[in-house]
Amino acid sequence: MKWRAERSMTMTWITLGALVGAAMITDLRSRCIPNWLTISGAVIGFILQIFNGGREGMGAAALGLALGFVPFFVLYLFGALGAGDVKLFAAIGSIAGGVFVLNCALYSIIFAGIIGVGIYVHQKLLFSKISLMFLALFRFITSKDFNELQIIPQKDMLRFPFMYAVAPATLTLFIEHFSGSGYM
């Protein structure tokens, strides 16, 4: 039975690596993650989970898809992410499950923050952006009119492909898994 679990994990990692790798390439080339990639990733995730766990696997795929979709859909509504990123996390969740996709989301946000700080340091804008952040936080805490809370206009927000953060997050979880401290 151990060989089946190892084979299942190997197929999961190969599928996940192929999905994230293909998404990285397409996002860097065209700033777009195509629907055919995310939808096929989600479908393959369901097939893998059902093959490996039957009904429980189908439930794990559905839960992973939902846990990958919902938090990133909220970020999409605020303009923080593109729709392809949202659908990619849903596909990642269907392939690897809910715990993995939540950890991948957390690590991706951390890596995105590090990348953002790095960009601002390079552009010599870090101090002014930190000042704006504290001003926004102060206005959020003290304001009664939430319509005035957007301090940074959409056009001035830092933009870079989120795959710059998702790829190292996935790689970090891969390394954690094979070092014995992972979640999958």
HELIX and SHEET records of a PDB file:
HELIX    1   1 LYS A    2  SER A   30  1                                  29    
HELIX    2   2 ASN A   35  LEU A   77  1                                  43    
HELIX    3   3 ALA A   83  ALA A   96  1                                  14    
HELIX    4   4 GLY A   98  HIS A  122  1                                  25    
HELIX    5   5 LEU A  126  THR A  142  1                                  17    
HELIX    6   6 PHE A  146  GLU A  148  5                                   3    
HELIX    7   7 GLN A  154  ASP A  156  5                                   3    
HELIX    8   8 MET A  163  SER A  179  1                                  17    
END                                                                             
